[in-house]
Amino acid sequence: MPKNNHKPSHDSSVYRFNTNEISIDTSTEGGQSKRVFNGVAYSGGVIEGHWYWENVIFDLDSMQISTPLAALLEHDVSKRVGVTQSFTKDYNTGLVVQGEFLDNDNANGVISDSDSGFPWQMSVFIDPQSVERVDSGTVVVNGQTLKAPITVFRGGVIREISFCVLGADSNTSAVAANYQTSKNFSNHNEDNQVNELEQAKADLKQAEQERDEAVQALNQFKASKREDDIKNLQSELGLQFSEDDKKAYSAMNDDAFAFSAKQLRQFSTKTETKPNTPTVPDYLFQHQGKQNDNQQQPQKQQFSLSNAAKDRK
């Protein structure tokens, strides 16, 4: 383990260990041929001279693995190539896994390259429950008495295996292994946790700013549209709203404003409606006027004559 007890923040190669090739074969079961794989995911021995961990070993006794287990391409969860269906684990052979390929483009690519002679390697993703640093004396792991200094991964949980171009443990016939420490190795995780927390805070601040800008733009759009709607309503009804009315209409939600506008239109329509009256041609009024004139004239003459008679008396 490095003397400064700190792990690189963004260098995933700290978790890679060299391995050998994995075997890809054909199995016939129930009259059907299936492409299968098997290999030593971890030999059980010491991985020597790692640039970060120096000498490291994984405790097989506390190692945990369950099947079925995902088989990926280069540890990419979107590139699934197979399923690990069984395994064996002992001091003599280490961790040996067997499985079947899926029928998809990623799996077929691995199979095709292997048939053409490409030396695929296997990698396991192991999540240690604790990391033990032995700086002096000896320690017994996997039936071996080992001298310090050495790092021991305890309680490692195998999360997945992968087919990789570059491998990890030179004593295995497995693929490029990514190993991740966790839980009790707080010093090793401290830098990453701080950096990830700062990045999460920055991302959250950026998201909140973008949200606020979007809300502000939406509110401005709604206010502008409501102003136009009020102007159009005034023009349609031939009215001029007071400033207080305009503020009240602007503060309404869409449903309330739509209802108020509907009521105003209906009220305006009732006010402008005149009672239905029969239409009479103009000439009838003209004829009636002449007739009335003719009828009234004799009355005037008669009145004048009677007055004259009275005057003579």
C-alpha positions in Angstrom: 0.0 0.0 0.0 1.4 3.5 -0.8 3.1 5.2 2.1 0.7 8.2 2.0 -2.3 6.0 2.6 -4.3 7.8 0.0 -6.0 6.4 -3.1 -6.0 8.2 -6.5 -9.3 10.1 -7.0 -9.9 9.1 -10.6 -7.5 6.4 -11.6 -9.3 3.1 -12.0 -6.1 1.2 -12.8 -5.4 1.1 -9.1 -7.9 -1.8 -9.1 -6.5 -3.8 -12.0 -4.4 -7.0 -11.7 -2.8 -9.1 -14.5 -4.4 -12.4 -15.4 -4.0 -15.2 -18.0 -6.4 -16.4 -20.7 -9.9 -17.8 -20.2 -11.1 -20.9 -22.0 -14.1 -20.6 -24.4 -15.5 -23.9 -25.5 -18.6 -25.6 -27.0 -20.9 -27.7 -24.9 -23.6 -30.1 -26.2 -26.6 -30.5 -23.9 -30.0 -31.9 -24.8 -28.9 -32.1 -28.5 -28.2 -28.4 -28.6 -24.7 -26.8 -28.8 -24.0 -23.9 -26.4 -20.9 -21.8 -26.1 -19.5 -21.9 -22.6 -16.6 -20.4 -20.7 -14.5 -21.3 -17.7 -11.4 -20.0 -16.0 -9.6 -19.1 -12.8 -10.9 -15.8 -11.7 -8.4 -15.6 -8.8 -5.5 -18.0 -8.1 -5.5 -17.6 -4.4 -1.9 -16.4 -4.3 -0.1 -13.1 -3.8 -0.4 -10.5 -6.5 3.1 -9.1 -6.4 4.6 -5.7 -7.2 1.3 -3.9 -7.9 2.1 -0.2 -8.5 -0.3 0.9 -5.8 -1.0 -2.0 -3.5 2.5 -3.5 -3.8 1.9 -7.1 -2.6 -1.8 -8.0 -2.1 -3.8 -11.2 -1.4 -7.5 -11.9 -1.3 -8.8 -14.1 1.6 -10.6 -17.1 0.0 -12.1 -18.2 3.3 -14.1 -14.9 3.8 -14.7 -14.3 0.0 -18.4 -14.3 -0.9 -19.8 -15.3 -4.3 -23.3 -16.4 -5.4 -24.7 -17.6 -8.7 -26.1 -16.8 -11.2 -23.6 -14.0 -11.6 -23.3 -11.5 -14.4 -20.6 -11.8 -17.0 -19.9 -8.5 -18.7 -17.6 -7.0 -21.3 -14.9 -4.7 -19.8 -17.0 -4.2 -16.6 -19.7 -2.3 -18.6 -23.1 -3.1 -17.3 -24.7 -2.2 -20.6 -22.6 -4.9 -22.3 -23.8 -8.2 -21.0 -22.1 -11.3 -22.5 -23.0 -14.3 -20.3 -24.0 -15.8 -17.0 -21.7 -17.4 -14.5 -23.6 -20.5 -13.3 -21.2 -22.3 -11.0 -17.9 -21.9 -9.2 -15.4 -23.7 -7.0 -13.2 -22.2 -4.4 -10.2 -23.8 -2.6 -6.6 -23.2 -1.7 -5.2 -25.4 -4.5 -7.1 -24.0 -7.5 -8.3 -20.6 -6.2 -11.6 -19.3 -7.5 -12.7 -21.1 -10.7 -15.9 -20.1 -12.5 -18.0 -21.7 -15.3 -20.8 -20.2 -17.3 -22.7 -19.8 -20.6 -22.7 -17.1 -23.2 -25.8 -15.1 -24.1 -27.1 -14.8 -27.6 -26.4 -11.2 -28.4 -23.9 -9.0 -30.4 -21.5 -8.5 -27.5 -21.3 -12.2 -26.6 -21.0 -13.2 -30.3 -18.2 -10.7 -30.7 -16.3 -12.2 -27.8 -16.8 -15.7 -29.1 -15.8 -14.7 -32.7 -12.6 -13.0 -31.6 -11.7 -16.0 -29.4 -12.3 -18.4 -32.3 -9.9 -16.2 -34.3 -7.2 -16.6 -31.6 -7.7 -13.5 -29.5 -6.5 -14.1 -25.9 -9.4 -12.8 -23.8 -8.7 -12.5 -20.1 -11.1 -12.6 -17.1 -11.6 -10.0 -14.5 -13.5 -10.1 -11.2 -15.0 -7.1 -9.5 -14.4 -7.7 -5.8 -15.7 -5.5 -3.0 -13.7 -6.1 0.2 -15.5 -5.6 3.6 -12.1 -4.5 5.0 -8.5 -4.1 4.0 -5.8 -5.2 6.4 -2.3 -3.8 6.1 0.4 -6.1 7.6 3.6 -4.0 8.1 5.7 -6.5 10.1 5.9 -10.1 11.0 3.9 -12.8 9.1 0.3 -13.6 8.4 -1.5 -16.8 7.3 -3.9 -16.4 4.3 -5.2 -19.2 2.0 -3.1 -21.8 3.8 0.1 -19.8 3.2 2.4 -18.1 5.7 3.3 -14.8 4.2 5.9 -12.2 5.2 5.1 -8.5 5.7 4.7 -6.1 4.2 1.5 -7.3 2.5 -2.1 -6.1 2.1 -5.0 -8.5 2.7 -8.5 -8.0 1.3 -11.0 -9.6 3.8 -14.6 -10.5 3.2 -14.5 -9.7 -0.5 -17.8 -9.9 -2.3 -17.6 -10.9 -6.0 -20.0 -8.6 -7.8 -19.4 -9.7 -11.4 -16.8 -11.1 -13.8 -15.8 -9.5 -17.1 -14.1 -10.4 -20.3 -11.3 -7.9 -20.8 -8.5 -7.1 -23.2 -6.0 -6.7 -20.4 -5.9 -8.8 -17.3 -5.0 -8.7 -13.7 -3.5 -11.6 -11.7 -0.6 -13.2 -13.5 -1.2 -16.5 -11.6 -4.8 -16.9 -12.9 -6.5 -17.9 -16.1 -9.0 -15.1 -15.7 -9.6 -11.6 -17.1 -8.7 -8.0 -16.2 -9.8 -7.6 -12.7 -11.3 -4.4 -11.2 -11.1 -4.5 -7.4 -12.8 -1.9 -5.2 -12.2 -1.4 -1.5 -15.0 -0.2 0.8 -16.4 0.0 4.3 -13.7 -0.3 6.9 -10.8 1.2 4.8 -11.8 4.8 5.5 -8.4 6.3 4.8 -8.3 4.8 1.4 -11.7 6.2 0.5 -11.5 9.6 2.1 -10.2 11.5 -1.0 -12.8 10.0 -3.3 -15.6 10.7 -0.9 -14.6 14.4 -0.5 -14.3 14.8 -4.3 -17.5 13.1 -5.0 -19.3 15.2 -2.4 -18.0 18.4 -3.8 -19.0 17.3 -7.3 -22.5 16.4 -6.1 -22.9 19.8 -4.5 -21.8 21.5 -7.7 -24.1 19.4 -9.8 -27.0 20.2 -7.4 -26.3 23.9 -7.5 -26.2 23.9 -11.3 -29.5 21.9 -11.5 -31.2 24.3 -9.1 -30.0 27.3 -11.1 -31.3 25.8 -14.3 -34.6 25.0 -12.6 -35.0 28.6 -11.3 -34.2 30.1 -14.8 -36.8 27.8 -16.4 -39.4 28.7 -13.9 -38.7 32.4 -14.3 -38.9 32.2 -18.1 -42.2 30.3 -17.8 -43.7 32.9 -15.5 -42.6 35.7 -17.8 -44.3 33.9 -20.8 -47.5 33.4 -18.8 -47.6 37.1 -17.7 -47.0 38.3 -21.3 -49.8 36.0 -22.6 -52.2 37.1 -19.9 -51.6 40.8 -20.8 -52.3 40.1 -24.4 -55.5 38.2 -23.5 -56.8 41.1 -21.4 -56.1 43.5 -24.2 -57.9 41.3 -26.7 -60.9 41.0 -24.3 -61.2 44.7 -23.9 -61.1 45.2 -27.6 -63.7 42.4 -28.2 -66.1 43.9 -25.6 -65.4 47.5 -26.4 -64.5 48.1 -22.7 -61.7 49.7 -20.8 -60.8 47.9 -17.6 -59.6 49.8 -14.6 -56.1 49.2 -13.3 -57.5 47.3 -10.3 -59.5 45.0 -12.7 -56.4 44.4 -14.8 -54.4 43.4 -11.7 -57.2 41.1 -10.6 -57.4 39.4 -14.0 -53.6 39.1 -14.1 -53.5 37.3 -10.7 -56.1 34.7 -11.7 -55.1 31.2 -12.7 -56.0 30.1 -16.2 -59.3 28.4 -15.3 -60.5 31.4 -13.3 -59.6 33.9 -16.0 -61.3 31.8 -18.7 -64.5 31.6 -16.6 -64.5 35.4 -16.0 -64.0 36.1 -19.6 -66.8 33.8 -20.5 -69.1 35.6 -18.1 -68.2 39.0 -19.4 -68.9 37.9 -23.0 -72.3 36.5 -22.0 -73.2 39.7 -20.1 -72.2 41.9 -23.0 -74.3 39.8 -25.4 -77.4 40.1 -23.2 -77.0 43.8 -22.8 -76.7 44.5 -26.5 -79.7 42.3 -27.4 -82.9 44.3 -28.5 -86.4 43.0 -28.5 -87.6 41.6 -31.7 -90.1 43.9 -33.5 -91.9 43.3 -36.8 -90.4 45.1 -39.7 -92.8 47.6 -41.4 -92.1 49.0 -44.8 -91.4 52.8 -44.9 -94.1 53.5 -47.4 -96.7 52.4 -44.9 -95.5 55.1 -42.5 -95.5 57.6 -45.3 -99.0 56.7 -46.4 -100.3 56.8 -42.9 -98.7 60.2 -42.4 -100.5 61.6 -45.5 -103.7 60.0 -44.4 -103.5 61.5 -41.0 -102.8 64.9 -42.5 -105.9 64.7 -44.7 -108.0 63.6 -41.7 -106.8 66.3 -39.4 -107.2 69.1 -42.0 -111.0 69.1 -42.0 -111.0 69.1 -38.2 -109.0 72.2 -38.3 -111.3 73.8 -40.9 -114.3 72.8 -38.9 -112.9 74.2 -35.8 -112.2 77.4 -37.6 -115.7 77.7 -39.0 -117.4 77.2 -35.6 -115.2 79.8 -34.2 -116.2 82.2 -36.9 -119.9 81.6 -36.3 -119.5 82.3 -32.7 -117.7 85.5 -33.5 -120.6 86.7 -35.6 -123.1 86.2 -32.8 
